[in-house]
Amino acid sequence: MAAENKTAQARTILAPLPETKRGYGIFIDTHPKDKKLLYTSGAHVIIRSLEDPSQAEIFSEHKGVKVNVAKFSPNGEWIASGDDRGRVLVWGVKSKIVKNDVNACRKVLDISWSADGQRIIAAGDGNESMARVFAWDSSNAFGDISGHSKPILSCAFKPSRPFKIATASEDNLVCFHQGPPFKFQSSFKEHTRFPNCVRYNSDGTQFITVGADSKIYLFDGAEGTKIKEFAAADAHKGSIYSFSWSPDNKQIITASGDKTAKLWDVESGACVKTFTFGNNVEDMQVSTGWCGEHVLTVSLSGSINFLDLDNPNKPKNAFHGHQSPVLGLTADARSNSIFSSDALGQVAKWDLSGLVRAQWLAGKGHGGKSVGSLAVNSTSEVLYTNGFDDKLRLNPIKEGAFSDNAVALGGMPTGVATSATNPQLAVVSLSQNKILVLRGSNVVHTAALKFKPNCIALSHDDTEVAVGGDDKKVHVFSLAGDALTEKKVLSEHRDDIIAIAYSPNGRLLASSDIGRFLYIRDRTADFATKNPLGWQYHSAKVTSLSFSPDSNHLASGSQDQSIIIWNDLQEFEALKRSTLEYSHYESVTSVTWLDDKTIVSTGVDRAIKIWDVSGKL
């Protein structure tokens, strides 16, 4: 993993939610000493504070491969994470440096550490082997995990000597292994559908399995023999995907596809409380965690729910956000808020006052289609959302919900820009070679183009619209009343233009292309190019441009993972720039200013980061 940038730190990291899939559970973990949550999201591993959702760390060394599970070591100093290629990386919680890289099987689905922190079992799918037990630092093997004919879904190390291992598989078997070196001892065959999760209690005296057959079995931890089945009368009505033990080993919490979680008394095997979440598919519960007073579940939507043991009808808190790539981002200083959208059609408002939490816009919105671009109107009352359903929605921000009325655009939107002074004025570019001018929800003008517009910007005096095209040109249109008239074509670029921005003071117009060239022009001097050779200091294409509110700085985000702040917009000396290196893994996809000293960005890592750049200007 690249070293952390020493000159700039994101003061806030709004991490993505756990990635989920219908019909499958996931595993989360909690730190043995601190109030931290560990989970995976795509190719990334997330360490997140349970007390403050804006404090998170992201590990991305699986290099684009989906990570399925991550577990803290017993002392909390190391993490083992397993991915779709069967690799287990063991890395430092503080340093993020990889200590070991082990090929465990074909696909890792679960991981468990021995209580002394010396051994790891990684289990999942494979040809020759579906699990491997190895030394955490040397990779030396400790026996053979056998007895299963199908992928192993879950595994658990007995946390006391003599060490044992329990495994649960798609073949409906729960197998018990003794060692080290580990070898098959016995199997349990009473689950009629997948046993999805197996876990020991903290002293190793018992372990439990839960399954897709809605059954819960309690076993003796040393012998692997069944003690009892939990009360069938209290059973979930759907698959049980996950469970967690309480710290005192007296209770467990289970998560089910029936959209409930249940609290069980281990001694009696009876359900104590049932927690309900809603009636939508997204309300299915797919994972659990228990850290001190924090009892957690994860919904299919990715929402991390903090259960209220005194009120089973409503979680006392929840972390919301994005599960999929963030496509749209805009900031609104007046309301001290950020708005973001993703590939699943979710749109979130992040209130930056106090603890930063996301509020999803309610309603069907764009029907699950990607929302690619956002803009807030001049009074901060309306949020414009451009959907891949070829519709634009003008959503009243105070209502916290998508508008029922949608503007049919007649094509795929590629960008939206709103007026800085007129709350009714907006322009939209379409991939069908068109620009639309809107007054409120009415399309008052359509301009046909001879090129595909990739990006669009509206000058702050509402007199111009600039469009970057696939013809490698910037087209400047005058806006008089409701009509657009092309008045200038700027041809410095050598490749398709993908980002464009006007400065708030009305003086400058910036654009960038897929060849990583960035040009700035002076509108007051007939668009004279202020950097005629183009700035090409990013090492990959520039994806996003944004001027600071005072027009003194320009920020650019790039696929080279960095953000550059261009600090000289008077003499245009390129060396007077500041770089936020390794801002987002793989690519920065969007960057914008909240105020003159704060930048907001997002990237392929699905995180939203807030940067205090006052020391970089």
Secondary structure per residue as TSV (DSSP state, phi and psi in degrees):
chain	resnum	aa	ss	phi	psi
A	1	M	-	360.0	139.0
A	2	A	-	-62.8	146.8
A	3	A	-	-63.8	147.8
A	4	E	-	-64.3	136.2
A	5	N	-	-61.0	124.2
A	6	K	S	-81.4	-17.2
A	7	T	S	-99.3	-10.7
A	8	A	-	-152.6	138.6
A	9	Q	-	-127.8	137.3
A	10	A	E	-69.9	124.5
A	11	R	E	-76.0	-22.5
A	12	T	E	-138.8	133.4
A	13	I	E	-123.3	112.2
A	14	L	E	-93.1	95.3
A	15	A	-	-72.7	154.2
A	16	P	-	-69.4	161.5
A	17	L	-	-81.6	166.7
A	18	P	-	-58.6	142.6
A	19	E	-	-85.0	132.1
A	20	T	-	-126.6	167.9
A	21	K	-	-146.6	132.6
A	22	R	T	-59.9	134.0
A	23	G	T	90.7	-0.1
A	24	Y	-	-133.0	147.1
A	25	G	-	-93.4	169.7
A	26	I	-	-131.7	165.7
A	27	F	-	-115.9	132.8
A	28	I	-	-117.1	167.8
A	29	D	E	-142.4	158.1
A	30	T	E	-124.7	150.4
A	31	H	-	-67.5	139.6
A	32	P	S	-68.3	-17.1
A	33	K	S	-124.9	-38.6
A	34	D	S	-102.1	162.5
A	35	K	S	-87.5	74.4
A	36	K	E	-129.6	145.4
A	37	L	E	-110.6	142.0
A	38	L	E	-124.4	127.9
A	39	Y	E	-156.2	175.0
A	40	T	E	-116.0	151.6
A	41	S	E	-145.9	102.5
A	42	G	T	63.6	-126.8
A	43	A	T	-89.4	12.8
A	44	H	E	-122.2	151.8
A	45	V	E	-111.6	131.9
A	46	I	E	-113.0	127.0
A	47	I	E	-107.3	122.5
A	48	R	E	-134.2	137.8
A	49	S	E	-68.3	134.7
A	50	L	S	-79.8	-15.1
A	51	E	S	-93.3	-33.3
A	52	D	-	-136.0	104.7
A	53	P	T	-63.6	-13.8
A	54	S	T	-85.2	-3.7
A	55	Q	-	-105.0	111.7
A	56	A	E	-150.8	160.0
A	57	E	E	-130.5	147.7
A	58	I	E	-126.4	128.4
A	59	F	E	-109.8	126.6
A	60	S	-	-127.8	22.4
A	61	E	T	-78.2	1.7
A	62	H	T	-79.8	0.4
A	63	K	T	54.2	53.1
A	64	G	T	86.6	-3.9
A	65	V	S	-91.3	135.0
A	66	K	-	-60.7	129.8
A	67	V	E	-99.3	132.3
A	68	N	E	-102.4	-25.3
A	69	V	E	-157.1	148.3
A	70	A	E	-145.7	139.2
A	71	K	E	-137.2	137.9
A	72	F	E	-71.7	146.6
A	73	S	-	-70.7	161.3
A	74	P	T	-57.6	-30.8
A	75	N	T	-88.9	-2.1
A	76	G	S	76.6	8.0
A	77	E	S	-95.4	-15.5
A	78	W	E	-130.5	159.8
A	79	I	E	-132.1	137.5
A	80	A	E	-111.3	126.9
A	81	S	E	-129.0	136.8
A	82	G	E	-120.6	145.7
A	83	D	E	-126.9	-175.5
A	84	D	T	-69.6	-14.4
A	85	R	T	-97.6	6.7
A	86	G	S	83.6	9.3
A	87	R	E	-88.9	142.4
A	88	V	E	-116.5	122.6
A	89	L	E	-103.3	131.5
A	90	V	E	-109.7	122.4
A	91	W	E	-144.5	158.6
A	92	G	E	-76.9	135.8
A	93	V	T	-62.1	-43.0
A	94	K	T	-84.1	-44.9
A	95	S	T	-82.8	-26.4
A	96	K	-	62.7	15.1
A	97	I	-	-85.8	132.3
A	98	V	E	-75.5	123.2
A	99	K	E	-89.5	-35.9
A	100	N	E	-149.2	149.7
A	101	D	E	-134.8	110.3
A	102	V	E	-123.1	133.5
A	103	N	E	-86.3	107.9
A	104	A	-	-94.2	-44.3
A	105	C	S	-163.6	-163.0
A	106	R	S	-79.5	-32.7
A	107	K	E	-153.8	119.3
A	108	V	E	-87.2	127.6
A	109	L	E	-114.0	-24.2
A	110	D	E	-153.7	156.3
A	111	I	E	-140.6	144.1
A	112	S	E	-144.0	139.1
A	113	W	E	-96.1	149.1
A	114	S	-	-72.0	157.1
A	115	A	T	-63.6	-28.6
A	116	D	T	-83.8	-0.2
A	117	G	S	72.3	13.0
A	118	Q	S	-96.3	-23.2
A	119	R	E	-128.8	153.4
A	120	I	E	-133.6	138.6
A	121	I	E	-109.5	130.5
A	122	A	E	-120.0	126.5
A	123	A	E	-130.4	156.5
A	124	G	E	171.4	-126.6
A	125	D	E	-109.3	157.1
A	126	G	-	180.0	169.9
A	127	N	S	-93.9	-69.4
A	128	E	S	-75.5	-34.7
A	129	S	-	-145.7	142.1
A	130	M	S	-107.8	5.7
A	131	A	E	-161.5	155.2
A	132	R	E	-143.8	134.7
A	133	V	E	-107.6	126.1
A	134	F	E	-146.6	160.4
A	135	A	E	-72.0	135.1
A	136	W	T	-62.6	-28.0
A	137	D	T	-106.7	-27.4
A	138	S	T	-109.6	-13.7
A	139	S	-	73.8	5.1
A	140	N	-	-60.2	137.2
A	141	A	B	-82.8	150.0
A	142	F	-	-128.3	73.3
A	143	G	B	90.5	-167.5
A	144	D	-	-132.6	131.9
A	145	I	-	-99.1	111.8
A	146	S	-	-131.7	-176.8
A	147	G	S	105.0	-9.1
A	148	H	-	-112.0	147.2
A	149	S	S	-109.2	-6.6
A	150	K	S	-134.9	170.8
A	151	P	-	-52.1	141.5
A	152	I	E	-85.5	122.6
A	153	L	E	-87.9	-28.7
A	154	S	E	-154.6	152.4
A	155	C	E	-146.9	155.0
A	156	A	E	-150.5	130.7
A	157	F	E	-88.3	130.2
A	158	K	-	-65.4	125.0
A	159	P	S	-83.6	20.1
A	160	S	S	-148.0	155.5
A	161	R	S	-79.9	148.9
A	162	P	S	-71.7	142.6
A	163	F	-	-67.9	140.5
A	164	K	E	-135.5	162.6
A	165	I	E	-133.9	133.4
A	166	A	E	-112.2	138.3
A	167	T	E	-131.6	149.7
A	168	A	E	-129.8	138.6
A	169	S	E	-134.3	164.2
A	170	E	T	-65.7	-13.9
A	171	D	T	-79.8	7.6
A	172	N	S	73.6	7.0
A	173	L	-	-95.7	145.6
A	174	V	E	-111.0	119.3
A	175	C	E	-109.6	148.4
A	176	F	E	-119.6	132.1
A	177	H	E	-127.6	140.4
A	178	Q	E	-113.8	154.7
A	179	G	T	168.3	-159.1
A	180	P	T	-82.6	160.0
A	181	P	T	-66.0	143.0
A	182	F	B	-79.7	140.2
A	183	K	E	-148.3	156.4
A	184	F	E	-61.1	136.1
A	185	Q	E	-115.7	-50.5
A	186	S	E	-160.3	169.6
A	187	S	E	-138.1	157.0
A	188	F	E	-121.6	130.6
A	189	K	-	-119.8	15.5
A	190	E	-	-85.9	-16.3
A	191	H	-	-67.4	129.8
A	192	T	S	-95.0	-13.9
A	193	R	S	-137.5	171.3
A	194	F	-	-42.8	124.2
A	195	P	E	-78.7	107.8
A	196	N	E	-82.7	-24.4
A	197	C	E	-150.8	136.5
A	198	V	E	-131.6	134.0
A	199	R	E	-148.5	137.4
A	200	Y	E	-82.2	153.9
A	201	N	-	-77.1	174.2
A	202	S	T	-69.1	-23.8
A	203	D	T	-101.0	-0.3
A	204	G	S	79.4	5.7
A	205	T	S	-78.1	-22.2
A	206	Q	E	-145.4	155.5
A	207	F	E	-138.3	160.3
A	208	I	E	-129.5	147.2
A	209	T	E	-122.4	145.0
A	210	V	E	-128.1	150.4
A	211	G	E	-141.3	173.7
A	212	A	T	-68.6	-11.9
A	213	D	T	-85.5	8.5
A	214	S	S	69.1	13.5
A	215	K	-	-100.2	152.0
A	216	I	E	-128.3	125.0
A	217	Y	E	-120.5	140.3
A	218	L	E	-108.7	134.1
A	219	F	E	-124.5	156.0
A	220	D	E	-72.5	130.9
A	221	G	T	-72.0	-27.5
A	222	A	T	-89.5	-36.7
A	223	E	T	-101.1	-19.9
A	224	G	-	75.9	18.0
A	225	T	-	-95.6	147.5
A	226	K	E	-69.6	133.7
A	227	I	E	-93.6	-47.9
A	228	K	E	-171.0	168.5
A	229	E	E	-104.9	139.3
A	230	F	-	-67.5	158.9
A	231	A	-	-53.2	118.2
A	232	A	G	-66.5	-29.2
A	233	A	G	-64.7	-26.2
A	234	D	G	-96.1	7.0
A	235	A	-	-62.8	152.3
A	236	H	-	-62.6	156.1
A	237	K	S	-96.7	8.7
A	238	G	S	-146.3	-178.0
A	239	S	-	-59.6	139.8
A	240	I	E	-95.0	121.3
A	241	Y	E	-96.7	-26.8
A	242	S	E	-161.1	160.2
A	243	F	E	-153.6	163.3
A	244	S	E	-140.4	145.4
A	245	W	E	-80.8	147.4
A	246	S	-	-72.2	157.6
A	247	P	T	-57.2	-30.2
A	248	D	T	-92.9	4.9
A	249	N	S	66.5	11.7
A	250	K	S	-92.2	-18.8
A	251	Q	E	-136.5	162.3
A	252	I	E	-133.7	155.8
A	253	I	E	-116.5	130.9
A	254	T	E	-116.0	150.7
A	255	A	E	-122.1	136.1
A	256	S	E	-135.9	157.8
A	257	G	T	-71.3	-5.4
A	258	D	T	-83.3	11.6
A	259	K	S	71.7	25.2
A	260	T	E	-132.0	162.3
A	261	A	E	-121.4	150.4
A	262	K	E	-130.2	140.2
A	263	L	E	-100.9	126.5
A	264	W	E	-119.0	144.1
A	265	D	E	-89.3	121.4
A	266	V	T	-67.8	-42.2
A	267	E	T	-62.3	-44.4
A	268	S	T	-89.7	-21.7
A	269	G	T	74.3	17.8
A	270	A	E	-104.1	151.6
A	271	C	E	-76.9	129.7
A	272	V	E	-92.4	-43.8
A	273	K	E	-148.5	151.0
A	274	T	E	-119.3	127.6
A	275	F	E	-103.9	125.8
A	276	T	E	-106.9	150.3
A	277	F	-	-128.1	-18.6
A	278	G	-	144.9	-174.6
A	279	N	S	-115.6	1.3
A	280	N	S	-86.5	158.9
A	281	V	G	-56.4	-38.1
A	282	E	G	-64.7	-12.5
A	283	D	G	-87.9	-0.8
A	284	M	-	-57.8	142.0
A	285	Q	E	-102.2	125.7
A	286	V	E	-120.1	-6.1
A	287	S	E	-160.4	163.9
A	288	T	E	-140.5	161.0
A	289	G	E	-156.7	153.8
A	290	W	E	-142.0	114.9
A	291	C	E	-133.4	99.5
A	292	G	T	59.9	-123.4
A	293	E	T	-81.9	-7.3
A	294	H	E	-89.3	113.9
A	295	V	E	-108.6	120.4
A	296	L	E	-119.3	148.2
A	297	T	E	-134.8	161.0
A	298	V	E	-119.9	128.8
A	299	S	E	-84.4	162.5
A	300	L	T	-57.4	-29.1
A	301	S	T	-68.3	-13.1
A	302	G	-	96.3	-11.0
A	303	S	-	-57.3	131.9
A	304	I	E	-97.8	112.0
A	305	N	E	-101.6	134.3
A	306	F	E	-101.5	108.4
A	307	L	-	-73.0	144.3
A	308	D	-	-101.9	107.6
A	309	L	T	-65.6	-16.4
A	310	D	T	-94.4	-13.7
A	311	N	-	-139.4	88.0
A	312	P	T	-71.0	-4.0
A	313	N	T	-90.4	-10.5
A	314	K	S	-155.1	127.1
A	315	P	-	-61.0	147.7
A	316	K	S	-80.0	-14.7
A	317	N	E	-163.8	163.0
A	318	A	E	-156.7	144.4
A	319	F	E	-97.9	120.8
A	320	H	-	-109.9	175.1
A	321	G	-	153.7	-147.4
A	322	H	-	-112.4	142.4
A	323	Q	S	-100.5	-24.0
A	324	S	S	-116.8	172.3
A	325	P	-	-53.3	134.5
A	326	V	E	-82.9	122.0
A	327	L	E	-103.3	-35.3
A	328	G	E	-120.3	143.5
A	329	L	E	-151.1	133.1
A	330	T	E	-150.2	151.9
A	331	A	E	-120.7	146.3
A	332	D	E	-128.9	105.1
A	333	A	T	-66.2	-32.7
A	334	R	T	-61.3	-40.8
A	335	S	T	-100.1	2.5
A	336	N	T	52.8	51.2
A	337	S	E	-134.2	157.6
A	338	I	E	-119.4	143.7
A	339	F	E	-121.1	137.6
A	340	S	E	-140.7	153.1
A	341	S	E	-137.3	160.3
A	342	D	E	-137.7	-177.3
A	343	A	T	-72.8	-13.1
A	344	L	T	-96.2	4.0
A	345	G	S	86.1	5.4
A	346	Q	-	-77.5	141.4
A	347	V	E	-127.6	131.7
A	348	A	E	-123.1	145.0
A	349	K	E	-109.1	127.3
A	350	W	E	-108.9	111.9
A	351	D	E	-83.7	118.4
A	352	L	-	-87.3	0.0
A	353	S	S	-84.1	130.1
A	354	G	S	70.8	-149.7
A	355	L	S	-67.3	130.1
A	356	V	-	-80.7	117.4
A	357	R	E	-133.4	152.2
A	358	A	E	-95.2	143.4
A	359	Q	E	-120.4	118.8
A	360	W	E	-73.8	141.9
A	361	L	-	-67.9	127.6
A	362	A	B	-79.5	162.3
A	363	G	S	99.1	173.5
A	364	K	-	-76.0	-24.4
A	365	G	T	55.9	-121.7
A	366	H	T	-94.2	22.2
A	367	G	T	66.4	31.5
A	368	G	T	83.8	-2.7
A	369	K	-	-79.8	151.7
A	370	S	-	-56.5	142.5
A	371	V	E	-110.5	110.5
A	372	G	E	-92.3	-25.4
A	373	S	E	-147.8	151.5
A	374	L	E	-134.8	155.8
A	375	A	E	-158.7	145.2
A	376	V	E	-105.6	139.7
A	377	N	-	-75.8	174.8
A	378	S	T	-67.8	-19.2
A	379	T	T	-100.8	4.6
A	380	S	S	59.8	28.4
A	381	E	-	-103.0	-22.2
A	382	V	E	-130.2	134.7
A	383	L	E	-107.4	120.7
A	384	Y	E	-86.8	129.5
A	385	T	E	-123.5	125.6
A	386	N	E	-98.4	114.8
A	387	G	E	-105.9	155.0
A	388	F	T	-77.0	7.1
A	389	D	T	-87.6	11.1
A	390	D	T	65.7	33.7
A	391	K	E	-132.3	151.2
A	392	L	E	-114.3	132.0
A	393	R	E	-117.2	136.4
A	394	L	E	-104.6	100.6
A	395	N	E	-102.3	118.7
A	396	P	E	-62.1	119.6
A	397	I	G	-65.0	-38.3
A	398	K	G	-63.1	-27.8
A	399	E	G	-78.3	-18.8
A	400	G	T	63.8	28.0
A	401	A	B	-146.3	156.4
A	402	F	-	-66.1	144.0
A	403	S	-	-69.7	143.4
A	404	D	S	-74.1	-23.2
A	405	N	-	-94.5	129.8
A	406	A	E	-123.6	143.5
A	407	V	E	-89.5	117.3
A	408	A	E	-73.9	117.6
A	409	L	-	-87.1	-23.4
A	410	G	S	78.6	17.8
A	411	G	S	175.6	174.8
A	412	M	-	-80.5	120.4
A	413	P	E	-73.2	141.7
A	414	T	E	-115.1	-9.0
A	415	G	E	-178.4	157.9
A	416	V	E	-141.3	141.4
A	417	A	E	-137.8	139.4
A	418	T	E	-113.7	157.7
A	419	S	-	-71.1	146.5
A	420	A	S	-81.3	-12.2
A	421	T	S	-127.8	-27.7
A	422	N	-	-106.8	111.3
A	423	P	T	-67.8	-9.9
A	424	Q	T	-99.0	-14.6
A	425	L	E	-94.4	132.3
A	426	A	E	-152.6	156.8
A	427	V	E	-129.1	145.1
A	428	V	E	-131.9	135.8
A	429	S	E	-102.9	144.2
A	430	L	E	-122.9	145.9
A	431	S	T	-68.8	-12.6
A	432	Q	T	-83.6	28.1
A	433	N	T	62.1	49.1
A	434	K	E	-142.0	155.3
A	435	I	E	-124.9	135.9
A	436	L	E	-112.6	139.1
A	437	V	E	-107.1	128.7
A	438	L	E	-119.8	142.6
A	439	R	E	-117.9	105.5
A	440	G	T	65.6	-130.5
A	441	S	T	-96.7	12.0
A	442	N	E	-102.8	128.7
A	443	V	E	-81.4	113.4
A	444	V	E	-102.7	-11.2
A	445	H	E	-158.6	139.6
A	446	T	E	-126.5	125.2
A	447	A	E	-109.4	122.5
A	448	A	E	-84.3	138.6
A	449	L	-	-118.7	163.9
A	450	K	S	-103.6	13.5
A	451	F	S	-146.2	165.6
A	452	K	-	-89.6	123.3
A	453	P	E	-82.2	123.4
A	454	N	E	-92.8	-24.4
A	455	C	E	-156.7	158.5
A	456	I	E	-146.5	147.9
A	457	A	E	-144.0	148.5
A	458	L	E	-117.7	126.6
A	459	S	-	-64.7	153.9
A	460	H	T	-71.6	-13.2
A	461	D	T	-98.1	6.9
A	462	D	S	63.0	22.3
A	463	T	S	-102.8	-13.7
A	464	E	E	-138.6	150.9
A	465	V	E	-127.8	126.1
A	466	A	E	-108.9	136.3
A	467	V	E	-130.1	130.5
A	468	G	E	-98.1	129.5
A	469	G	E	-117.3	170.6
A	470	D	T	-79.4	3.0
A	471	D	T	-94.0	11.2
A	472	K	S	70.4	21.5
A	473	K	-	-127.2	155.5
A	474	V	E	-103.5	123.1
A	475	H	E	-106.3	126.5
A	476	V	E	-108.6	124.8
A	477	F	E	-112.9	140.6
A	478	S	E	-84.6	141.9
A	479	L	E	-115.0	108.3
A	480	A	E	-120.8	114.1
A	481	G	T	67.2	-117.2
A	482	D	T	-110.0	0.1
A	483	A	E	-100.4	143.6
A	484	L	E	-106.2	135.0
A	485	T	E	-134.3	124.9
A	486	E	E	-68.7	129.9
A	487	K	E	-123.3	-14.8
A	488	K	E	-156.2	140.9
A	489	V	E	-123.7	123.5
A	490	L	E	-106.6	124.5
A	491	S	-	-119.7	22.8
A	492	E	-	-69.4	-28.9
A	493	H	-	-71.7	153.3
A	494	R	S	-107.4	-10.0
A	495	D	S	-138.1	174.3
A	496	D	-	-56.9	136.8
A	497	I	E	-84.6	135.0
A	498	I	E	-125.6	-7.1
A	499	A	E	-147.9	144.5
A	500	I	E	-153.0	147.0
A	501	A	E	-158.4	142.5
A	502	Y	E	-96.8	146.5
A	503	S	-	-77.9	145.2
A	504	P	T	-60.0	-28.3
A	505	N	T	-79.9	0.0
A	506	G	S	82.4	1.4
A	507	R	S	-86.3	-39.1
A	508	L	E	-117.9	153.3
A	509	L	E	-131.9	123.6
A	510	A	E	-115.5	147.1
A	511	S	E	-149.2	153.7
A	512	S	E	-138.9	159.6
A	513	D	E	-129.1	175.5
A	514	I	T	-70.9	-11.4
A	515	G	T	-88.4	10.7
A	516	R	-	69.2	16.2
A	517	F	-	-85.4	138.3
A	518	L	E	-124.0	125.1
A	519	Y	E	-119.6	144.5
A	520	I	E	-124.5	133.6
A	521	R	E	-124.8	150.8
A	522	D	E	-97.1	110.6
A	523	R	G	-66.9	-28.5
A	524	T	G	-76.5	-8.7
A	525	A	G	-124.6	46.2
A	526	D	T	54.4	42.6
A	527	F	T	60.6	35.2
A	528	A	E	-62.4	134.1
A	529	T	E	-76.3	121.6
A	530	K	S	-82.6	-21.0
A	531	N	S	-127.6	75.9
A	532	P	T	-57.8	-24.0
A	533	L	T	-87.5	-8.3
A	534	G	-	78.3	140.5
A	535	W	B	-86.9	124.6
A	536	Q	-	-131.6	51.0
A	537	Y	-	-93.0	-12.5
A	538	H	S	-76.7	149.5
A	539	S	S	-96.3	3.6
A	540	A	S	-148.6	175.4
A	541	K	-	-61.8	144.4
A	542	V	E	-84.2	122.3
A	543	T	E	-98.7	-20.2
A	544	S	E	-153.9	145.4
A	545	L	E	-134.2	144.0
A	546	S	E	-157.5	130.4
A	547	F	E	-86.0	146.3
A	548	S	-	-67.6	155.3
A	549	P	T	-56.5	-31.7
A	550	D	T	-86.1	1.8
A	551	S	S	67.1	13.1
A	552	N	S	-90.9	-12.1
A	553	H	-	-140.9	151.6
A	554	L	E	-124.9	131.2
A	555	A	E	-108.4	137.5
A	556	S	E	-128.6	135.3
A	557	G	E	-110.1	149.3
A	558	S	E	-142.6	163.3
A	559	Q	T	-70.5	-6.8
A	560	D	T	-81.6	10.0
A	561	Q	S	78.9	3.9
A	562	S	-	-115.7	162.2
A	563	I	E	-118.4	129.7
A	564	I	E	-108.9	132.9
A	565	I	E	-104.7	116.0
A	566	W	E	-89.7	110.0
A	567	N	-	-93.3	-13.2
A	568	D	-	-113.1	98.3
A	569	L	S	-110.6	25.8
A	570	Q	S	-113.0	-57.3
A	571	E	S	-97.7	-13.9
A	572	F	-	60.7	49.6
A	573	E	-	-87.6	115.6
A	574	A	T	-64.4	-28.9
A	575	L	T	-69.1	-16.9
A	576	K	S	-86.5	58.0
A	577	R	E	-124.6	156.9
A	578	S	E	-124.3	143.1
A	579	T	E	-121.6	129.3
A	580	L	E	-98.6	94.6
A	581	E	T	-77.1	152.7
A	582	Y	T	51.5	44.0
A	583	S	-	-67.6	-43.2
A	584	H	S	-142.3	137.2
A	585	Y	S	-62.5	133.9
A	586	E	S	74.8	-44.6
A	587	S	-	-170.2	143.5
A	588	V	E	-88.6	122.8
A	589	T	E	-100.4	-23.3
A	590	S	E	-155.7	141.3
A	591	V	E	-140.2	139.2
A	592	T	E	-151.0	161.0
A	593	W	E	-98.5	136.6
A	594	L	E	-88.5	-44.3
A	595	D	E	-149.3	-172.8
A	596	D	T	-68.1	-10.6
A	597	K	T	-126.5	11.5
A	598	T	E	-136.1	127.6
A	599	I	E	-113.5	143.2
A	600	V	E	-118.8	136.7
A	601	S	E	-142.0	161.8
A	602	T	E	-144.8	165.1
A	603	G	E	-157.0	-169.3
A	604	V	T	-62.7	-24.4
A	605	D	T	-73.2	0.7
A	606	R	-	70.5	5.4
A	607	A	-	-92.2	152.6
A	608	I	E	-111.3	126.6
A	609	K	E	-120.4	141.8
A	610	I	E	-114.0	122.8
A	611	W	E	-111.6	129.8
A	612	D	E	-89.0	108.7
A	613	V	-	-108.7	17.5
A	614	S	G	-59.2	-31.4
A	615	G	G	-84.2	-2.6
A	616	K	G	-103.3	-7.8
A	617	L	-	-91.0	360.0
